[in-house]
């Protein structure tokens, strides 16, 4: 996949970027690790997760090809990962260390512009995730998640969707059954469509 952020680099600048293949379920960074690089996802999917004292996984952010991570930490006064960065499938990731990142930002205007755009998009995505997790009611959380996806949710299975929105699988299953009975959603294999707003 062509990644605009990397496409604007010159041949010489590409040498400042290190690409690696990462196997599925590999931990790229552990919670508590020092952030020393910005990662650019070239292919694959990555989740940033934390765990409760009971070991329950909480997805903080989900990233795809073209997204970046570590960008909100690398220039921080406390650049420590607050969760594990995990490859959810086989990935190719390009890493740029702090020194090289500063060089590229100072010397490549197109890279600077695209990096700032990626930084802004990351911030919006993170804020949306924080707002999602602020809802304590499962139905409100699901409705909010749907509203950010044009009221249509595609998903692999109920377990992964439950993890994505941060509720128990059993709770989500009961909620979906209730919403179908109330004619608020149409549920198909791998797809949920909201038919109207709640009263």
C-alpha positions as CSV (number, residue, x, y, z in Angstrom):
1,X,0.0,0.0,0.0
2,X,1.2,3.5,-0.8
3,X,1.6,5.6,2.3
4,X,1.5,9.4,1.5
5,X,3.7,10.2,4.5
6,X,6.5,8.0,3.2
7,X,6.0,8.7,-0.5
8,X,7.1,12.3,-0.1
9,X,10.6,11.3,1.1
10,X,13.6,11.4,-1.1
11,X,15.8,8.4,-1.8
12,X,18.3,9.7,0.7
13,X,15.6,10.4,3.3
14,X,14.2,6.9,2.9
15,X,17.4,5.6,4.5
16,X,16.3,7.2,7.7
17,X,13.3,5.0,7.9
18,X,13.6,1.3,9.0
19,X,10.9,-1.1,7.9
20,X,10.1,-4.4,9.7
21,X,7.7,-7.3,9.3
22,X,5.7,-8.1,12.4
23,X,3.9,-11.4,13.0
24,X,0.3,-11.6,14.1
25,X,-0.2,-11.1,17.9
26,X,3.3,-9.9,18.4
27,X,3.7,-7.1,21.0
28,X,5.5,-4.2,19.3
29,X,5.8,-2.2,22.4
30,X,4.9,-3.1,26.0
31,X,3.2,-0.9,28.5
32,X,5.9,1.0,30.4
33,X,8.4,0.9,27.4
34,X,10.1,4.1,26.5
35,X,8.9,5.5,23.2
36,X,11.9,6.0,21.0
37,X,10.4,5.8,17.6
38,X,7.3,6.8,15.6
39,X,5.7,3.8,13.9
40,X,4.0,4.1,10.5
41,X,1.8,1.2,9.6
42,X,2.4,0.2,6.0
43,X,0.1,-2.8,6.1
44,X,-1.9,-4.7,8.7
45,X,-3.8,-3.7,11.8
46,X,-2.5,-2.7,15.2
47,X,-4.4,-2.3,18.6
48,X,-3.2,-0.3,21.6
49,X,-4.6,-2.1,24.6
50,X,-4.4,-1.9,28.4
51,X,-5.5,-4.4,31.0
52,X,-7.5,-4.2,34.2
53,X,-6.3,-5.8,37.5
54,X,-8.6,-8.7,36.6
55,X,-6.8,-9.1,33.3
56,X,-9.6,-7.8,31.1
57,X,-8.4,-6.3,27.8
58,X,-9.4,-2.7,27.0
59,X,-8.8,-1.5,23.5
60,X,-7.5,2.1,23.7
61,X,-7.1,2.6,19.9
62,X,-7.3,0.6,16.7
63,X,-5.0,1.5,13.9
64,X,-4.8,0.5,10.2
65,X,-2.5,1.0,7.2
66,X,-1.5,4.7,6.9
67,X,-1.9,5.4,10.7
68,X,0.9,6.3,13.0
69,X,1.7,5.5,16.7
70,X,4.1,6.8,19.2
71,X,3.6,10.3,17.7
72,X,1.8,11.6,20.8
73,X,4.6,10.3,23.1
74,X,7.9,10.8,21.4
75,X,8.2,14.5,22.2
76,X,6.4,14.2,25.6
77,X,8.1,15.0,28.9
78,X,7.2,11.4,29.9
79,X,7.4,9.3,26.7
80,X,6.2,6.0,28.3
81,X,3.7,3.7,26.6
82,X,0.4,3.5,28.6
83,X,-0.6,0.3,27.0
84,X,0.6,-2.6,24.8
85,X,0.9,-2.0,21.1
86,X,-0.1,-5.3,19.5
87,X,-0.1,-6.5,15.8
88,X,-3.6,-7.9,15.3
89,X,-2.5,-9.4,12.0
90,X,0.7,-9.7,10.0
91,X,2.0,-6.2,9.6
92,X,4.7,-4.2,7.9
93,X,5.7,-1.1,10.0
94,X,8.2,1.7,9.3
95,X,10.0,3.1,12.3
96,X,11.5,6.6,12.5
97,X,13.6,7.5,15.5
98,X,13.4,10.9,17.2
99,X,16.6,12.3,15.7
100,X,15.6,11.3,12.2
101,X,12.1,12.5,12.7
102,X,13.3,16.0,13.7
103,X,15.5,16.1,10.6
104,X,12.6,15.2,8.3
105,X,10.3,17.7,9.9
106,X,12.9,20.4,9.5
107,X,14.0,19.6,6.0
108,X,10.9,18.3,4.1
109,X,7.9,20.7,4.0
110,X,5.6,18.0,2.5
111,X,6.5,15.5,5.2
112,X,5.9,18.1,7.9
113,X,2.5,18.9,6.4
114,X,1.4,15.3,6.2
115,X,2.8,14.5,9.6
116,X,0.8,17.3,11.2
117,X,-2.3,16.0,9.4
118,X,-1.6,12.5,10.7
119,X,-1.1,13.9,14.2
120,X,-4.4,15.8,14.0
121,X,-6.3,12.7,12.8
122,X,-4.7,10.6,15.5
123,X,-5.8,13.1,18.1
124,X,-9.4,13.1,16.8
125,X,-9.5,9.3,16.8
126,X,-8.2,9.2,20.3
127,X,-10.7,11.8,21.5
128,X,-13.5,9.8,19.9
129,X,-12.3,6.7,21.7
130,X,-12.1,8.5,25.0
131,X,-15.7,9.7,24.5
132,X,-16.9,6.2,23.6
133,X,-15.4,4.8,26.8
134,X,-16.9,7.6,28.9
135,X,-20.4,6.1,28.3
136,X,-21.2,3.7,31.1
137,X,-24.5,2.5,29.5
138,X,-23.9,-0.3,27.0
139,X,-26.6,0.9,24.6
140,X,-25.4,4.5,24.6
141,X,-21.9,3.2,23.9
142,X,-23.0,1.1,21.0
143,X,-25.2,3.9,19.5
144,X,-22.3,6.3,19.8
145,X,-19.9,3.8,18.1
146,X,-22.5,3.4,15.3
147,X,-22.9,7.1,14.9
148,X,-19.2,7.4,14.1
149,X,-19.6,4.8,11.3
150,X,-22.7,6.2,9.5
151,X,-25.0,4.0,11.7
152,X,-23.6,0.8,10.1
153,X,-21.3,-1.4,12.0
154,X,-19.3,-4.2,10.3
155,X,-17.7,-6.8,12.6
156,X,-16.0,-10.1,12.5
157,X,-17.9,-11.6,15.5
158,X,-19.7,-10.5,18.7
159,X,-16.6,-11.1,20.8
160,X,-14.4,-8.8,18.7
161,X,-17.1,-6.1,18.6
162,X,-17.6,-6.3,22.4
163,X,-13.8,-5.8,22.9
164,X,-13.9,-2.9,20.4
165,X,-16.5,-1.0,22.3
166,X,-15.3,-2.1,25.7
167,X,-18.2,-4.1,27.1
168,X,-18.8,-7.8,28.0
169,X,-19.7,-10.2,25.2
170,X,-22.8,-11.4,27.1
171,X,-23.9,-7.9,27.6
172,X,-23.6,-7.1,23.9
173,X,-25.4,-10.2,22.9
174,X,-28.4,-9.4,25.1
175,X,-28.3,-5.8,23.9
176,X,-28.4,-6.8,20.2
177,X,-31.3,-9.2,20.8
178,X,-33.2,-6.4,22.6
179,X,-32.5,-3.9,19.8
180,X,-33.7,-6.3,17.2
181,X,-36.9,-6.9,19.1
182,X,-37.5,-3.2,19.4
183,X,-36.9,-2.8,15.7
184,X,-34.1,-0.4,16.2
185,X,-31.5,-2.4,14.3
186,X,-31.2,-4.8,11.4
187,X,-28.7,-7.6,12.3
188,X,-27.1,-9.6,9.5
189,X,-24.0,-11.7,9.5
190,X,-21.1,-9.4,10.2
191,X,-23.3,-6.3,9.9
192,X,-25.5,-4.2,12.1
193,X,-27.6,-1.3,10.7
194,X,-29.4,1.2,12.9
195,X,-32.9,1.8,11.5
196,X,-33.9,4.8,13.6
197,X,-32.9,6.9,16.6
198,X,-33.8,5.9,20.1
199,X,-36.6,7.6,21.8
